[in-house]
Amino acid sequence: MQKCIKSDVHPKEQTARKMEKDTNALNAPKDYISSLPSKNVRAMLLLALNVWFHLSAAQLAGLTEIISQLHNASLILDDIQDQSPMRRGQPSTHMVFGVGQSTNTATFMIVETLKKLDLLVPQSHQAQEIMHTGLKALFTGQSWDLNWKQGTYCPTREQYLEMVAGKTGALFQLVARLMFCLAGSESAVPPADSHTRFSPHPHEDQKSLIEACDAFMHDLGVYFQVRDDYRNLHDASYTAQKGFCEDLDEGKFSYPVVLCCEINHLFKKPILELFGGLKYKRRGMELEGKRKVLAMLEKSGAMESTEIAIQAWENKLLKMVAELEKQFGCSNPALREILKRLAA
């Protein structure tokens, strides 16, 4: 008679082990968003900044993975909240996997980055504080944007820029702040000819360098978003990827729209009426409505003013890079090349 072999593993532990292995449904949306074509601006930015920070290959790879995963998670959530059907010329993640599954995965992706950061910089209160501060700014900025759309409220230019500083700029600033943190850890040893050495307790000159780098990343994030706002309404390549003036479908108060309402108050009421009517439409703004908004943006001079503002930011960023090159004691052609590509 065959004896029954008794397992020493508790049933609850068996279930936990099974769930650890069966993560296909959890990872599918993550793998999908990662597979979509991307210019990898943030990865290139990390590589360029490392000309100054001298992180090890392992540190750079780990930080790149964290920033990329945070960015992809935010894209999934952003598309759900904006009801965007397209992302980079392909169906948005929630259109493929559903809102529930996509939200679940995006939330897990953010939680997972906290663990990855702890592995990258073990028991670093500073690193965790940087991450928490960045995430809070990102989600707060997004909450303002969503609240304005829900209430059909057109913000002032100052309010808009403050929102963007959180929603978009926070992730850019997170990059530099974590690089400073990693470069100041014991595992990061700059080469002998490096002019820059970082300390967990920086002196005045180093504090000035950190502030200058933080200001650059802040302005880079704001410029990046305003440029994106402009191209969404003007660039044919955006039409191919996300549809014609897709920002108008969601009633987004982008930089040109905010400027238009500020420059010409006669246009504010019809724009608010068109945006307010989107709450009762599933397919976004009608083509005729989009053409009306575009006409008002052009007639008010908002599009031209946005172009001028973008050019001003480009010039300012180049000057900031030149100043950072002096402070770090090293030129950075890779960073200049990124700015050149963005301006193209």
Secondary structure by P-SEA (a helix, b strand, c coil): cbbbbbbcccaaaaaaaaaaaaccccaaaaaaaaaccccaaaaaaaaaacccccccaaaaaaaaaaaaaaaaaaaaaaaaaaccccccccccccccccaaaaaaaaaaaaaaaaaaaaaaccccaaaaaaaaaaaaaaaaaaaaaaaaaaacccccaaaaaaaaacccaaaaaaaaaaaaaaaacccccccccccbbbbccccaaaaaaaaaaaaaaaaaaaaaaaaaaaaaaccaaaaaccccccccccccccaaaaaaaaacccaaaaaaaaaaacccccccccaaaaaaaaaaaaaaaaaaaaaaaaaaaaaaaaaaaaaaaaaaccccaaaaaaaaaaac
